Amino acid sequence: MKVRRYPDRNGVHVKKLLVLAATIAGVLLYRKVQESEARKTVWSQSTDSID
């Protein structure tokens, strides 16, 4: 009787999880940068000197 051996797919799953984690981290970082830029814009507009 032959024993079927399936290839080890743990490496594939780990790579997929790492890509997913990196993508989520990238999105969160992007949002944080956008929020920071928005705060800077509001701050600079509110502290402009009056002409």
Secondary structure, 3 states (H helix, E strand, C coil): CCCCCCCCCHHHHHHHHHHHHHHHHHHHHHHHHHHHHHHHHHHHHHCCCCC
